[in-house]
Each structure stands twice: as C-alpha cells, then as structure tokens.
Amino acid sequence: RLGGHSAPRTHRGKERFPGMTITYALIQMLEKIAEKTDRARIITKARAHTLLMNGKTCIGLTYEKGGKDEKEYGPVILASGGFGAGFTQNS
C-alpha cells in the first residue's frame, strides 16, 4: 500500500515509482502525436499565468517562457511537478 490507502490502489512493479510503465507509455504516445501532428504540443519549462476565457469557457492559456509571453488556444492541460524524466532542480 502507498501512503494512507486502506487498500492497494496502485501498480507496484520493479520500476522506480508506482505506475512508471503506464506513465512512460502515455508520455511516449503523446510525444509521437506532438511530433507527427498538430493535435498536441508539449511545452516545458514554462510558467502558466492566465487562462484565456470566453465567458465561463476556457479557450486557451497565456504562459511565460524565456521571458516572453506566449498564447496557446484550444484545450489546455496544466501539469506541475516535473515532466517525465526531468529530474533537474528546476524541472
């Protein structure tokens, strides 16, 4: 069991952390989609600071990267705590 779980809720394989095999498979699939199509973009080392709204609907995001604000429109997924195997101090 992990943490305070009352029942086993994660896969514990021989990897470095629970669910690593599943997580890496999903990341690899997303990377392939981002490389081969315009359906996804992966932006790392950026600071999201404003959701772009149309009324109550989020239509995009403004983020800062390299000292410059950029905008992305469409569905947005925000993630924090690092990306894949980014184990550097500022990832």
PDB file with one MODEL, atoms N, CA, C and O in Angstrom:
MODEL        1
ATOM      1  N   ARG A   1       0.831  -1.191   0.000  1.00  0.00           N
ATOM      2  CA  ARG A   1       0.000   0.000   0.000  1.00  0.00           C
ATOM      3  C   ARG A   1       0.871   1.249   0.000  1.00  0.00           C
ATOM      4  O   ARG A   1       2.008   1.248   0.471  1.00  0.00           O
ATOM      5  N   LEU A   2       0.300   2.297  -0.539  1.00  0.00           N
ATOM      6  CA  LEU A   2       1.002   3.578  -0.538  1.00  0.00           C
ATOM      7  C   LEU A   2       0.310   4.558   0.387  1.00  0.00           C
ATOM      8  O   LEU A   2      -0.919   4.612   0.437  1.00  0.00           O
ATOM      9  N   GLY A   3       1.085   5.323   1.109  1.00  0.00           N
ATOM     10  CA  GLY A   3       0.524   6.373   1.945  1.00  0.00           C
ATOM     11  C   GLY A   3      -0.541   5.833   2.876  1.00  0.00           C
ATOM     12  O   GLY A   3      -0.355   4.796   3.513  1.00  0.00           O
ATOM     13  N   GLY A   4      -1.658   6.538   2.952  1.00  0.00           N
ATOM     14  CA  GLY A   4      -2.730   6.157   3.859  1.00  0.00           C
ATOM     15  C   GLY A   4      -3.828   5.351   3.198  1.00  0.00           C
ATOM     16  O   GLY A   4      -4.934   5.266   3.732  1.00  0.00           O
ATOM     17  N   HIS A   5      -3.549   4.756   2.045  1.00  0.00           N
ATOM     18  CA  HIS A   5      -4.579   3.973   1.370  1.00  0.00           C
ATOM     19  C   HIS A   5      -5.022   2.809   2.252  1.00  0.00           C
ATOM     20  O   HIS A   5      -4.202   2.147   2.888  1.00  0.00           O
ATOM     21  N   SER A   6      -6.319   2.574   2.279  1.00  0.00           N
ATOM     22  CA  SER A   6      -6.846   1.462   3.063  1.00  0.00           C
ATOM     23  C   SER A   6      -6.818   0.154   2.278  1.00  0.00           C
ATOM     24  O   SER A   6      -7.001  -0.925   2.841  1.00  0.00           O
ATOM     25  N   ALA A   7      -6.585   0.267   0.963  1.00  0.00           N
ATOM     26  CA  ALA A   7      -6.500  -0.908   0.099  1.00  0.00           C
ATOM     27  C   ALA A   7      -5.477  -0.615  -1.000  1.00  0.00           C
ATOM     28  O   ALA A   7      -5.233   0.549  -1.318  1.00  0.00           O
ATOM     29  N   PRO A   8      -4.875  -1.662  -1.584  1.00  0.00           N
ATOM     30  CA  PRO A   8      -3.918  -1.432  -2.661  1.00  0.00           C
ATOM     31  C   PRO A   8      -4.597  -0.727  -3.840  1.00  0.00           C
ATOM     32  O   PRO A   8      -5.610  -1.212  -4.345  1.00  0.00           O
ATOM     33  N   ARG A   9      -4.050   0.415  -4.285  1.00  0.00           N
ATOM     34  CA  ARG A   9      -4.677   1.175  -5.366  1.00  0.00           C
ATOM     35  C   ARG A   9      -3.713   1.525  -6.481  1.00  0.00           C
ATOM     36  O   ARG A   9      -4.103   2.217  -7.422  1.00  0.00           O
ATOM     37  N   THR A  10      -2.496   1.083  -6.415  1.00  0.00           N
ATOM     38  CA  THR A  10      -1.532   1.392  -7.464  1.00  0.00           C
ATOM     39  C   THR A  10      -0.796   0.129  -7.879  1.00  0.00           C
ATOM     40  O   THR A  10      -0.715  -0.844  -7.129  1.00  0.00           O
ATOM     41  N   HIS A  11      -0.263   0.172  -9.091  1.00  0.00           N
ATOM     42  CA  HIS A  11       0.564  -0.927  -9.575  1.00  0.00           C
ATOM     43  C   HIS A  11       1.970  -0.736  -9.039  1.00  0.00           C
ATOM     44  O   HIS A  11       2.568   0.323  -9.232  1.00  0.00           O
ATOM     45  N   ARG A  12       2.492  -1.718  -8.388  1.00  0.00           N
ATOM     46  CA  ARG A  12       3.874  -1.648  -7.903  1.00  0.00           C
ATOM     47  C   ARG A  12       4.685  -2.676  -8.663  1.00  0.00           C
ATOM     48  O   ARG A  12       4.686  -3.862  -8.335  1.00  0.00           O
ATOM     49  N   GLY A  13       5.372  -2.200  -9.680  1.00  0.00           N
ATOM     50  CA  GLY A  13       6.246  -3.078 -10.450  1.00  0.00           C
ATOM     51  C   GLY A  13       7.679  -2.907  -9.989  1.00  0.00           C
ATOM     52  O   GLY A  13       7.935  -2.415  -8.890  1.00  0.00           O
ATOM     53  N   LYS A  14       8.609  -3.313 -10.833  1.00  0.00           N
ATOM     54  CA  LYS A  14      10.020  -3.200 -10.474  1.00  0.00           C
ATOM     55  C   LYS A  14      10.594  -1.838 -10.841  1.00  0.00           C
ATOM     56  O   LYS A  14      11.789  -1.601 -10.667  1.00  0.00           O
ATOM     57  N   GLU A  15       9.743  -0.933 -11.353  1.00  0.00           N
ATOM     58  CA  GLU A  15      10.194   0.382 -11.786  1.00  0.00           C
ATOM     59  C   GLU A  15      10.543   1.271 -10.598  1.00  0.00           C
ATOM     60  O   GLU A  15      10.433   0.865  -9.441  1.00  0.00           O
ATOM     61  N   ARG A  16      10.966   2.493 -10.914  1.00  0.00           N
ATOM     62  CA  ARG A  16      11.391   3.443  -9.875  1.00  0.00           C
ATOM     63  C   ARG A  16      10.215   4.004  -9.087  1.00  0.00           C
ATOM     64  O   ARG A  16      10.385   4.365  -7.922  1.00  0.00           O
ATOM     65  N   PHE A  17       9.050   4.088  -9.671  1.00  0.00           N
ATOM     66  CA  PHE A  17       7.894   4.580  -8.919  1.00  0.00           C
ATOM     67  C   PHE A  17       6.657   3.846  -9.406  1.00  0.00           C
ATOM     68  O   PHE A  17       6.647   3.321 -10.520  1.00  0.00           O
ATOM     69  N   PRO A  18       5.608   3.802  -8.583  1.00  0.00           N
ATOM     70  CA  PRO A  18       4.390   3.086  -8.968  1.00  0.00           C
ATOM     71  C   PRO A  18       3.793   3.645 -10.259  1.00  0.00           C
ATOM     72  O   PRO A  18       3.698   4.860 -10.432  1.00  0.00           O
ATOM     73  N   GLY A  19       3.400   2.768 -11.144  1.00  0.00           N
ATOM     74  CA  GLY A  19       2.763   3.192 -12.386  1.00  0.00           C
ATOM     75  C   GLY A  19       3.722   3.704 -13.437  1.00  0.00           C
ATOM     76  O   GLY A  19       3.276   4.254 -14.444  1.00  0.00           O
ATOM     77  N   MET A  20       5.020   3.548 -13.247  1.00  0.00           N
ATOM     78  CA  MET A  20       6.008   4.110 -14.172  1.00  0.00           C
ATOM     79  C   MET A  20       5.832   3.571 -15.591  1.00  0.00           C
ATOM     80  O   MET A  20       5.930   4.332 -16.553  1.00  0.00           O
ATOM     81  N   THR A  21       5.576   2.289 -15.733  1.00  0.00           N
ATOM     82  CA  THR A  21       5.413   1.703 -17.062  1.00  0.00           C
ATOM     83  C   THR A  21       4.238   2.349 -17.793  1.00  0.00           C
ATOM     84  O   THR A  21       4.343   2.688 -18.972  1.00  0.00           O
ATOM     85  N   ILE A  22       3.137   2.515 -17.096  1.00  0.00           N
ATOM     86  CA  ILE A  22       1.950   3.135 -17.691  1.00  0.00           C
ATOM     87  C   ILE A  22       2.217   4.598 -18.016  1.00  0.00           C
ATOM     88  O   ILE A  22       1.885   5.068 -19.105  1.00  0.00           O
ATOM     89  N   THR A  23       2.821   5.322 -17.066  1.00  0.00           N
ATOM     90  CA  THR A  23       3.109   6.739 -17.260  1.00  0.00           C
ATOM     91  C   THR A  23       4.009   6.957 -18.466  1.00  0.00           C
ATOM     92  O   THR A  23       3.712   7.806 -19.305  1.00  0.00           O
ATOM     93  N   TYR A  24       5.096   6.214 -18.571  1.00  0.00           N
ATOM     94  CA  TYR A  24       6.011   6.387 -19.693  1.00  0.00           C
ATOM     95  C   TYR A  24       5.368   6.005 -21.020  1.00  0.00           C
ATOM     96  O   TYR A  24       5.638   6.645 -22.036  1.00  0.00           O
ATOM     97  N   ALA A  25       4.536   4.993 -21.036  1.00  0.00           N
ATOM     98  CA  ALA A  25       3.845   4.623 -22.273  1.00  0.00           C
ATOM     99  C   ALA A  25       2.937   5.762 -22.741  1.00  0.00           C
ATOM    100  O   ALA A  25       2.875   6.059 -23.934  1.00  0.00           O
ATOM    101  N   LEU A  26       2.233   6.399 -21.801  1.00  0.00           N
ATOM    102  CA  LEU A  26       1.361   7.529 -22.155  1.00  0.00           C
ATOM    103  C   LEU A  26       2.171   8.719 -22.641  1.00  0.00           C
ATOM    104  O   LEU A  26       1.788   9.369 -23.614  1.00  0.00           O
ATOM    105  N   ILE A  27       3.295   9.018 -21.975  1.00  0.00           N
ATOM    106  CA  ILE A  27       4.151  10.133 -22.403  1.00  0.00           C
ATOM    107  C   ILE A  27       4.698   9.874 -23.795  1.00  0.00           C
ATOM    108  O   ILE A  27       4.694  10.777 -24.631  1.00  0.00           O
ATOM    109  N   GLN A  28       5.169   8.663 -24.063  1.00  0.00           N
ATOM    110  CA  GLN A  28       5.707   8.335 -25.382  1.00  0.00           C
ATOM    111  C   GLN A  28       4.644   8.473 -26.461  1.00  0.00           C
ATOM    112  O   GLN A  28       4.936   8.953 -27.557  1.00  0.00           O
ATOM    113  N   MET A  29       3.423   8.062 -26.171  1.00  0.00           N
ATOM    114  CA  MET A  29       2.337   8.190 -27.135  1.00  0.00           C
ATOM    115  C   MET A  29       2.039   9.673 -27.421  1.00  0.00           C
ATOM    116  O   MET A  29       1.857  10.064 -28.574  1.00  0.00           O
ATOM    117  N   LEU A  30       1.993  10.476 -26.375  1.00  0.00           N
ATOM    118  CA  LEU A  30       1.749  11.907 -26.542  1.00  0.00           C
ATOM    119  C   LEU A  30       2.877  12.561 -27.337  1.00  0.00           C
ATOM    120  O   LEU A  30       2.617  13.402 -28.197  1.00  0.00           O
ATOM    121  N   GLU A  31       4.122  12.184 -27.061  1.00  0.00           N
ATOM    122  CA  GLU A  31       5.257  12.740 -27.805  1.00  0.00           C
ATOM    123  C   GLU A  31       5.154  12.412 -29.291  1.00  0.00           C
ATOM    124  O   GLU A  31       5.436  13.266 -30.131  1.00  0.00           O
ATOM    125  N   LYS A  32       4.756  11.190 -29.625  1.00  0.00           N
ATOM    126  CA  LYS A  32       4.594  10.818 -31.036  1.00  0.00           C
ATOM    127  C   LYS A  32       3.504  11.647 -31.706  1.00  0.00           C
ATOM    128  O   LYS A  32       3.665  12.092 -32.842  1.00  0.00           O
ATOM    129  N   ILE A  33       2.399  11.851 -31.000  1.00  0.00           N
ATOM    130  CA  ILE A  33       1.307  12.660 -31.556  1.00  0.00           C
ATOM    131  C   ILE A  33       1.787  14.089 -31.778  1.00  0.00           C
ATOM    132  O   ILE A  33       1.490  14.688 -32.812  1.00  0.00           O
ATOM    133  N   ALA A  34       2.525  14.639 -30.817  1.00  0.00           N
ATOM    134  CA  ALA A  34       3.026  16.014 -30.934  1.00  0.00           C
ATOM    135  C   ALA A  34       4.034  16.151 -32.074  1.00  0.00           C
ATOM    136  O   ALA A  34       4.075  17.183 -32.744  1.00  0.00           O
ATOM    137  N   GLU A  35       4.847  15.118 -32.296  1.00  0.00           N
ATOM    138  CA  GLU A  35       5.848  15.153 -33.373  1.00  0.00           C
ATOM    139  C   GLU A  35       5.217  15.053 -34.759  1.00  0.00           C
ATOM    140  O   GLU A  35       5.661  15.720 -35.694  1.00  0.00           O
ATOM    141  N   LYS A  36       4.186  14.225 -34.894  1.00  0.00           N
ATOM    142  CA  LYS A  36       3.656  13.896 -36.214  1.00  0.00           C
ATOM    143  C   LYS A  36       2.410  14.679 -36.613  1.00  0.00           C
ATOM    144  O   LYS A  36       2.033  14.666 -37.785  1.00  0.00           O
ATOM    145  N   THR A  37       1.766  15.354 -35.675  1.00  0.00           N
ATOM    146  CA  THR A  37       0.530  16.058 -35.996  1.00  0.00           C
ATOM    147  C   THR A  37       0.524  17.423 -35.308  1.00  0.00           C
ATOM    148  O   THR A  37       1.438  17.759 -34.555  1.00  0.00           O
ATOM    149  N   ASP A  38      -0.505  18.187 -35.578  1.00  0.00           N
ATOM    150  CA  ASP A  38      -0.681  19.465 -34.884  1.00  0.00           C
ATOM    151  C   ASP A  38      -1.770  19.352 -33.811  1.00  0.00           C
ATOM    152  O   ASP A  38      -2.301  20.361 -33.348  1.00  0.00           O
ATOM    153  N   ARG A  39      -2.091  18.134 -33.427  1.00  0.00           N
ATOM    154  CA  ARG A  39      -3.151  17.904 -32.433  1.00  0.00           C
ATOM    155  C   ARG A  39      -2.683  18.105 -31.001  1.00  0.00           C
ATOM    156  O   ARG A  39      -3.511  18.220 -30.098  1.00  0.00           O
ATOM    157  N   ALA A  40      -1.367  18.151 -30.772  1.00  0.00           N
ATOM    158  CA  ALA A  40      -0.840  18.323 -29.415  1.00  0.00           C
ATOM    159  C   ALA A  40       0.492  19.050 -29.467  1.00  0.00           C
ATOM    160  O   ALA A  40       1.265  18.902 -30.413  1.00  0.00           O
ATOM    161  N   ARG A  41       0.741  19.836 -28.434  1.00  0.00           N
ATOM    162  CA  ARG A  41       2.036  20.484 -28.245  1.00  0.00           C
ATOM    163  C   ARG A  41       2.444  20.263 -26.800  1.00  0.00           C
ATOM    164  O   ARG A  41       1.623  20.362 -25.889  1.00  0.00           O
ATOM    165  N   ILE A  42       3.719  19.962 -26.598  1.00  0.00           N
ATOM    166  CA  ILE A  42       4.250  19.800 -25.255  1.00  0.00           C
ATOM    167  C   ILE A  42       5.162  20.992 -24.999  1.00  0.00           C
ATOM    168  O   ILE A  42       6.139  21.200 -25.719  1.00  0.00           O
ATOM    169  N   ILE A  43       4.845  21.762 -23.988  1.00  0.00           N
ATOM    170  CA  ILE A  43       5.633  22.944 -23.657  1.00  0.00           C
ATOM    171  C   ILE A  43       6.176  22.748 -22.246  1.00  0.00           C
ATOM    172  O   ILE A  43       5.409  22.624 -21.291  1.00  0.00           O
ATOM    173  N   THR A  44       7.488  22.720 -22.120  1.00  0.00           N
ATOM    174  CA  THR A  44       8.123  22.522 -20.818  1.00  0.00           C
ATOM    175  C   THR A  44       8.861  23.786 -20.404  1.00  0.00           C
ATOM    176  O   THR A  44       9.082  24.690 -21.210  1.00  0.00           O
ATOM    177  N   LYS A  45       9.237  23.829 -19.131  1.00  0.00           N
ATOM    178  CA  LYS A  45       9.989  24.954 -18.572  1.00  0.00           C
ATOM    179  C   LYS A  45       9.275  26.278 -18.817  1.00  0.00           C
ATOM    180  O   LYS A  45       9.913  27.277 -19.148  1.00  0.00           O
ATOM    181  N   ALA A  46       7.968  26.287 -18.658  1.00  0.00           N
ATOM    182  CA  ALA A  46       7.147  27.485 -18.854  1.00  0.00           C
ATOM    183  C   ALA A  46       6.296  27.709 -17.607  1.00  0.00           C
ATOM    184  O   ALA A  46       6.025  26.781 -16.845  1.00  0.00           O
ATOM    185  N   ARG A  47       5.883  28.957 -17.419  1.00  0.00           N
ATOM    186  CA  ARG A  47       5.038  29.303 -16.271  1.00  0.00           C
ATOM    187  C   ARG A  47       3.690  29.786 -16.787  1.00  0.00           C
ATOM    188  O   ARG A  47       3.587  30.869 -17.363  1.00  0.00           O
ATOM    189  N   ALA A  48       2.663  28.980 -16.576  1.00  0.00           N
ATOM    190  CA  ALA A  48       1.303  29.366 -16.967  1.00  0.00           C
ATOM    191  C   ALA A  48       0.824  30.441 -16.010  1.00  0.00           C
ATOM    192  O   ALA A  48       0.970  30.297 -14.797  1.00  0.00           O
ATOM    193  N   HIS A  49       0.241  31.539 -16.548  1.00  0.00           N
ATOM    194  CA  HIS A  49      -0.209  32.578 -15.626  1.00  0.00           C
ATOM    195  C   HIS A  49      -1.606  33.120 -15.901  1.00  0.00           C
ATOM    196  O   HIS A  49      -2.168  33.781 -15.029  1.00  0.00           O
ATOM    197  N   THR A  50      -2.193  32.873 -17.067  1.00  0.00           N
ATOM    198  CA  THR A  50      -3.535  33.388 -17.321  1.00  0.00           C
ATOM    199  C   THR A  50      -4.316  32.409 -18.186  1.00  0.00           C
ATOM    200  O   THR A  50      -3.856  32.005 -19.254  1.00  0.00           O
ATOM    201  N   LEU A  51      -5.501  32.032 -17.714  1.00  0.00           N
ATOM    202  CA  LEU A  51      -6.396  31.251 -18.559  1.00  0.00           C
ATOM    203  C   LEU A  51      -7.144  32.227 -19.454  1.00  0.00           C
ATOM    204  O   LEU A  51      -7.648  33.245 -18.979  1.00  0.00           O
ATOM    205  N   LEU A  52      -7.218  31.927 -20.737  1.00  0.00           N
ATOM    206  CA  LEU A  52      -7.946  32.762 -21.679  1.00  0.00           C
ATOM    207  C   LEU A  52      -9.397  32.306 -21.678  1.00  0.00           C
ATOM    208  O   LEU A  52      -9.695  31.149 -21.973  1.00  0.00           O
ATOM    209  N   MET A  53     -10.287  33.217 -21.348  1.00  0.00           N
ATOM    210  CA  MET A  53     -11.685  32.865 -21.148  1.00  0.00           C
ATOM    211  C   MET A  53     -12.587  33.536 -22.181  1.00  0.00           C
ATOM    212  O   MET A  53     -12.336  34.661 -22.613  1.00  0.00           O
ATOM    213  N   ASN A  54     -13.628  32.828 -22.562  1.00  0.00           N
ATOM    214  CA  ASN A  54     -14.722  33.365 -23.359  1.00  0.00           C
ATOM    215  C   ASN A  54     -15.969  33.121 -22.513  1.00  0.00           C
ATOM    216  O   ASN A  54     -16.572  32.049 -22.569  1.00  0.00           O
ATOM    217  N   GLY A  55     -16.343  34.123 -21.733  1.00  0.00           N
ATOM    218  CA  GLY A  55     -17.401  33.920 -20.750  1.00  0.00           C
ATOM    219  C   GLY A  55     -16.903  32.979 -19.675  1.00  0.00           C
ATOM    220  O   GLY A  55     -15.901  33.265 -19.020  1.00  0.00           O
ATOM    221  N   LYS A  56     -17.588  31.858 -19.482  1.00  0.00           N
ATOM    222  CA  LYS A  56     -17.184  30.870 -18.480  1.00  0.00           C
ATOM    223  C   LYS A  56     -16.394  29.711 -19.095  1.00  0.00           C
ATOM    224  O   LYS A  56     -16.091  28.733 -18.413  1.00  0.00           O
ATOM    225  N   THR A  57     -16.064  29.824 -20.376  1.00  0.00           N
ATOM    226  CA  THR A  57     -15.363  28.752 -21.072  1.00  0.00           C
ATOM    227  C   THR A  57     -13.892  29.098 -21.260  1.00  0.00           C
ATOM    228  O   THR A  57     -13.557  30.165 -21.773  1.00  0.00           O
ATOM    229  N   CYS A  58     -13.021  28.192 -20.843  1.00  0.00           N
ATOM    230  CA  CYS A  58     -11.584  28.375 -21.059  1.00  0.00           C
ATOM    231  C   CYS A  58     -11.281  28.024 -22.513  1.00  0.00           C
ATOM    232  O   CYS A  58     -11.582  26.921 -22.967  1.00  0.00           O
ATOM    233  N   ILE A  59     -10.687  28.965 -23.236  1.00  0.00           N
ATOM    234  CA  ILE A  59     -10.373  28.752 -24.653  1.00  0.00           C
ATOM    235  C   ILE A  59      -8.875  28.692 -24.913  1.00  0.00           C
ATOM    236  O   ILE A  59      -8.454  28.527 -26.058  1.00  0.00           O
ATOM    237  N   GLY A  60      -8.067  28.823 -23.868  1.00  0.00           N
ATOM    238  CA  GLY A  60      -6.622  28.778 -24.054  1.00  0.00           C
ATOM    239  C   GLY A  60      -5.894  29.225 -22.812  1.00  0.00           C
ATOM    240  O   GLY A  60      -6.444  29.217 -21.711  1.00  0.00           O
ATOM    241  N   LEU A  61      -4.631  29.620 -23.006  1.00  0.00           N
ATOM    242  CA  LEU A  61      -3.739  29.888 -21.890  1.00  0.00           C
ATOM    243  C   LEU A  61      -2.642  30.847 -22.325  1.00  0.00           C
ATOM    244  O   LEU A  61      -2.149  30.775 -23.450  1.00  0.00           O
ATOM    245  N   THR A  62      -2.265  31.746 -21.422  1.00  0.00           N
ATOM    246  CA  THR A  62      -1.069  32.563 -21.631  1.00  0.00           C
ATOM    247  C   THR A  62       0.001  32.027 -20.691  1.00  0.00           C
ATOM    248  O   THR A  62      -0.258  31.793 -19.511  1.00  0.00           O
ATOM    249  N   TYR A  63       1.203  31.835 -21.219  1.00  0.00           N
ATOM    250  CA  TYR A  63       2.313  31.345 -20.417  1.00  0.00           C
ATOM    251  C   TYR A  63       3.564  32.157 -20.727  1.00  0.00           C
ATOM    252  O   TYR A  63       3.675  32.787 -21.779  1.00  0.00           O
ATOM    253  N   GLU A  64       4.495  32.126 -19.791  1.00  0.00           N
ATOM    254  CA  GLU A  64       5.765  32.821 -19.967  1.00  0.00           C
ATOM    255  C   GLU A  64       6.867  31.786 -20.125  1.00  0.00           C
ATOM    256  O   GLU A  64       6.976  30.845 -19.339  1.00  0.00           O
ATOM    257  N   LYS A  65       7.671  31.975 -21.147  1.00  0.00           N
ATOM    258  CA  LYS A  65       8.805  31.091 -21.384  1.00  0.00           C
ATOM    259  C   LYS A  65       9.941  31.936 -21.932  1.00  0.00           C
ATOM    260  O   LYS A  65       9.769  32.657 -22.915  1.00  0.00           O
ATOM    261  N   GLY A  66      11.081  31.849 -21.307  1.00  0.00           N
ATOM    262  CA  GLY A  66      12.231  32.617 -21.758  1.00  0.00           C
ATOM    263  C   GLY A  66      12.019  34.121 -21.677  1.00  0.00           C
ATOM    264  O   GLY A  66      12.564  34.870 -22.488  1.00  0.00           O
ATOM    265  N   GLY A  67      11.235  34.565 -20.710  1.00  0.00           N
ATOM    266  CA  GLY A  67      10.990  35.981 -20.526  1.00  0.00           C
ATOM    267  C   GLY A  67       9.962  36.578 -21.465  1.00  0.00           C
ATOM    268  O   GLY A  67       9.758  37.792 -21.469  1.00  0.00           O
ATOM    269  N   LYS A  68       9.308  35.739 -22.264  1.00  0.00           N
ATOM    270  CA  LYS A  68       8.333  36.221 -23.255  1.00  0.00           C
ATOM    271  C   LYS A  68       6.991  35.531 -23.053  1.00  0.00           C
ATOM    272  O   LYS A  68       6.936  34.316 -22.859  1.00  0.00           O
ATOM    273  N   ASP A  69       5.909  36.303 -23.100  1.00  0.00           N
ATOM    274  CA  ASP A  69       4.567  35.722 -23.016  1.00  0.00           C
ATOM    275  C   ASP A  69       4.165  35.103 -24.350  1.00  0.00           C
ATOM    276  O   ASP A  69       4.391  35.678 -25.414  1.00  0.00           O
ATOM    277  N   GLU A  70       3.568  33.925 -24.268  1.00  0.00           N
ATOM    278  CA  GLU A  70       3.054  33.210 -25.443  1.00  0.00           C
ATOM    279  C   GLU A  70       1.619  32.804 -25.144  1.00  0.00           C
ATOM    280  O   GLU A  70       1.239  32.664 -23.982  1.00  0.00           O
ATOM    281  N   LYS A  71       0.820  32.615 -26.194  1.00  0.00           N
ATOM    282  CA  LYS A  71      -0.560  32.165 -26.027  1.00  0.00           C
ATOM    283  C   LYS A  71      -0.776  30.878 -26.801  1.00  0.00           C
ATOM    284  O   LYS A  71      -0.264  30.699 -27.906  1.00  0.00           O
ATOM    285  N   GLU A  72      -1.541  29.994 -26.200  1.00  0.00           N
ATOM    286  CA  GLU A  72      -1.985  28.750 -26.838  1.00  0.00           C
ATOM    287  C   GLU A  72      -3.500  28.731 -26.766  1.00  0.00           C
ATOM    288  O   GLU A  72      -4.078  29.022 -25.719  1.00  0.00           O
ATOM    289  N   TYR A  73      -4.141  28.392 -27.867  1.00  0.00           N
ATOM    290  CA  TYR A  73      -5.594  28.315 -27.910  1.00  0.00           C
ATOM    291  C   TYR A  73      -6.028  26.874 -28.096  1.00  0.00           C
ATOM    292  O   TYR A  73      -5.322  26.078 -28.715  1.00  0.00           O
ATOM    293  N   GLY A  74      -7.190  26.545 -27.559  1.00  0.00           N
ATOM    294  CA  GLY A  74      -7.726  25.197 -27.654  1.00  0.00           C
ATOM    295  C   GLY A  74      -7.707  24.537 -26.290  1.00  0.00           C
ATOM    296  O   GLY A  74      -7.464  25.202 -25.284  1.00  0.00           O
ATOM    297  N   PRO A  75      -7.962  23.228 -26.242  1.00  0.00           N
ATOM    298  CA  PRO A  75      -7.926  22.519 -24.962  1.00  0.00           C
ATOM    299  C   PRO A  75      -6.543  22.624 -24.331  1.00  0.00           C
ATOM    300  O   PRO A  75      -5.532  22.521 -25.025  1.00  0.00           O
ATOM    301  N   VAL A  76      -6.500  22.825 -23.034  1.00  0.00           N
ATOM    302  CA  VAL A  76      -5.242  23.009 -22.318  1.00  0.00           C
ATOM    303  C   VAL A  76      -5.181  22.036 -21.153  1.00  0.00           C
ATOM    304  O   VAL A  76      -6.154  21.881 -20.414  1.00  0.00           O
ATOM    305  N   ILE A  77      -4.036  21.381 -20.990  1.00  0.00           N
ATOM    306  CA  ILE A  77      -3.794  20.536 -19.827  1.00  0.00           C
ATOM    307  C   ILE A  77      -2.629  21.155 -19.078  1.00  0.00           C
ATOM    308  O   ILE A  77      -1.542  21.317 -19.632  1.00  0.00           O
ATOM    309  N   LEU A  78      -2.856  21.499 -17.826  1.00  0.00           N
ATOM    310  CA  LEU A  78      -1.798  22.048 -16.984  1.00  0.00           C
ATOM    311  C   LEU A  78      -1.247  20.928 -16.117  1.00  0.00           C
ATOM    312  O   LEU A  78      -2.009  20.176 -15.509  1.00  0.00           O
ATOM    313  N   ALA A  79       0.067  20.815 -16.060  1.00  0.00           N
ATOM    314  CA  ALA A  79       0.690  19.807 -15.219  1.00  0.00           C
ATOM    315  C   ALA A  79       1.835  20.443 -14.455  1.00  0.00           C
ATOM    316  O   ALA A  79       2.514  21.332 -14.968  1.00  0.00           O
ATOM    317  N   SER A  80       2.047  19.993 -13.238  1.00  0.00           N
ATOM    318  CA  SER A  80       3.154  20.526 -12.448  1.00  0.00           C
ATOM    319  C   SER A  80       3.889  19.380 -11.788  1.00  0.00           C
ATOM    320  O   SER A  80       3.420  18.242 -11.780  1.00  0.00           O
ATOM    321  N   GLY A  81       5.041  19.694 -11.237  1.00  0.00           N
ATOM    322  CA  GLY A  81       5.786  18.669 -10.518  1.00  0.00           C
ATOM    323  C   GLY A  81       6.786  17.937 -11.379  1.00  0.00           C
ATOM    324  O   GLY A  81       7.289  16.888 -10.978  1.00  0.00           O
ATOM    325  N   GLY A  82       7.085  18.456 -12.540  1.00  0.00           N
ATOM    326  CA  GLY A  82       8.085  17.827 -13.393  1.00  0.00           C
ATOM    327  C   GLY A  82       7.451  17.168 -14.595  1.00  0.00           C
ATOM    328  O   GLY A  82       6.232  17.009 -14.660  1.00  0.00           O
ATOM    329  N   PHE A  83       8.282  16.784 -15.545  1.00  0.00           N
ATOM    330  CA  PHE A  83       7.825  16.160 -16.774  1.00  0.00           C
ATOM    331  C   PHE A  83       8.672  14.925 -17.015  1.00  0.00           C
ATOM    332  O   PHE A  83       9.893  15.015 -17.140  1.00  0.00           O
ATOM    333  N   GLY A  84       8.028  13.781 -17.078  1.00  0.00           N
ATOM    334  CA  GLY A  84       8.720  12.535 -17.396  1.00  0.00           C
ATOM    335  C   GLY A  84       9.960  12.332 -16.546  1.00  0.00           C
ATOM    336  O   GLY A  84       9.882  12.238 -15.322  1.00  0.00           O
ATOM    337  N   ALA A  85      11.092  12.268 -17.203  1.00  0.00           N
ATOM    338  CA  ALA A  85      12.341  12.018 -16.512  1.00  0.00           C
ATOM    339  C   ALA A  85      13.126  13.301 -16.282  1.00  0.00           C
ATOM    340  O   ALA A  85      14.355  13.268 -16.220  1.00  0.00           O
ATOM    341  N   GLY A  86      12.435  14.432 -16.155  1.00  0.00           N
ATOM    342  CA  GLY A  86      13.108  15.698 -15.887  1.00  0.00           C
ATOM    343  C   GLY A  86      13.449  15.812 -14.413  1.00  0.00           C
ATOM    344  O   GLY A  86      12.664  16.360 -13.639  1.00  0.00           O
ATOM    345  N   PHE A  87      14.598  15.307 -14.013  1.00  0.00           N
ATOM    346  CA  PHE A  87      14.958  15.276 -12.600  1.00  0.00           C
ATOM    347  C   PHE A  87      15.900  16.405 -12.210  1.00  0.00           C
ATOM    348  O   PHE A  87      16.530  16.344 -11.155  1.00  0.00           O
ATOM    349  N   THR A  88      16.007  17.448 -13.055  1.00  0.00           N
ATOM    350  CA  THR A  88      16.872  18.567 -12.705  1.00  0.00           C
ATOM    351  C   THR A  88      16.205  19.417 -11.641  1.00  0.00           C
ATOM    352  O   THR A  88      15.005  19.295 -11.396  1.00  0.00           O
ATOM    353  N   GLN A  89      16.995  20.286 -11.007  1.00  0.00           N
ATOM    354  CA  GLN A  89      16.488  21.078  -9.899  1.00  0.00           C
ATOM    355  C   GLN A  89      15.370  22.017 -10.323  1.00  0.00           C
ATOM    356  O   GLN A  89      14.472  22.288  -9.526  1.00  0.00           O
ATOM    357  N   ASN A  90      15.395  22.526 -11.559  1.00  0.00           N
ATOM    358  CA  ASN A  90      14.369  23.481 -11.982  1.00  0.00           C
ATOM    359  C   ASN A  90      13.355  22.890 -12.949  1.00  0.00           C
ATOM    360  O   ASN A  90      12.689  23.635 -13.667  1.00  0.00           O
ATOM    361  N   SER A  91      13.224  21.571 -12.984  1.00  0.00           N
ATOM    362  CA  SER A  91      12.217  20.967 -13.872  1.00  0.00           C
ATOM    363  C   SER A  91      10.865  20.923 -13.219  1.00  0.00           C
ATOM    364  O   SER A  91       9.903  20.448 -13.823  1.00  0.00           O
TER     365      SER A  91
ENDMDL
END
